[in-house]
Amino acid sequence: MQQDIWFTPEGIEDLLPEQAEKLEFYRQGLLNALKLSGYQQVLPPIAEFTDSLLTGTGRKLALDTCRFTDYETGRMMGVRADMTPQVARIVSNRIKPTGILRLCYVGEVLKSRNNKAKGSRSPIQLGAELFGHSGVESDIEIIDMMLNCARLMNLPNLQMSLGHVGIVQQLMTLASLSDAEQLELVDILKRKALPEYQSWLEGQGDKLGQFLNAFQVLPELCGSAEQVITKAKPLFSGLNSELEQALTNLETLTAYLMTTQQIEPHLDLSDLRGFQYHTGVIFACYTVTDTAVIIAKGGRYDQVCAAFGEAHPATGFSIDLRSLLDHLSLSGVALRRVFAPMNQDAALYETINKLRVEGLQVVRFYEGETLPANAAVLIEQNGCWTVKTH
């Protein structure tokens, strides 16, 4: 017996009918909501030349990208590990917008490495991107869309985290830290290694000057967004206009979310997720029951399009639908099912088509004894086909 040869690779799974039906139900619902908000769908190819797939910030995906030789050209191709760089390529090279552009997408991606903590190696990624606007208003819109999508999935107890990678970047620039010192500090903050952070501060001596107090308090600027902003304002006041603007934007975002979404976000000003990719506000949405499960994440990434020849400010979010399947309800997914005999009858054929247009699932059957108990069945009465319980 060699049944093991039919197993899929670890981290790559089949979706059986119930899972596939659930995924398609939510995929259609989310895409429809995005389209109704003005987001146009694009569909990048599953594979393309690595020259474009791993360009610019896409380089961080190099280890996760499955590669192969294109026998037509001899060039190296790759299967996408993330769709955002592909969308950026489409915007810069194909659409070339002159104003605001809203796009959405959905598709399967593939990762060369299996990371059980991060879920499947073949996520089904759905997302939205807004190009051509750099102000806080577009950050608000994309976060609003992300939370609205989360609510459409009927996930309980929504919570949200906020950050802003530009704050740490500005502090490092103001303190004139070398590239090596910046890399060391970013690594420490990403790992939340507080003892190492204290050692790093002590090792700086007097180099941080007037910015020392801001660096000392930085890891403590974490918690309720309103409280963190209140604490950070006097620390950053007068240091730099971009720091002050970043705090103002976070304050505007927080007020909007509390007013419209009834969510007070958790804010961490030393959160550096995606530091070499994101350029401003970063965010994530969770559902919290016994544990916290991430629903969606995103942020501002104004440099992605520049690698393809045209710079467009951008912000967006993505959802891994496959990772959420176990948390999504079946309620409303299943269609009402009606069984119809395989008769050569024009009236029956017309009735079946009419019921399908109305949204019912009509399944043909060959022998009556195969019908499940209490099934809804099309039965002929006086020349008319009507639905009766079997």
Secondary structure, DSSP 8 states (H G I E B T S, - for coil): --GGGGS--TT-----HHHHHHHHHHHHHHHHHHHHTT-EE----SEEEHHHHTSGGGGGGGGG-EEEE-TTT--EEEE-S-SHHHHHHHIIIII--SS-EEEEEEEE---SS--GGG--SS-EEEEEEEES--SHHHHHHHHHHHHHHHHHTT-SSEEEEEEEHHHHHHHHHHTT--HHHHHHHHHHHHTT-HHHHHHHHHHHTTTTGGGHHHHHHGGG-EEEHHHHHHHHHHHHTTT-HHHHHHHHHHHHHHHHIIIII----EEETT--TTTTT--SEEEEEEEESSSEEEEEEEEE-TTTGGGGT----EEEEEEEHHHHGGGS--TTTS--EEEEE----HHHHHHHHHHHHTT-EEEEES-GGGS-TT-EEEEEETTEEEEEE-
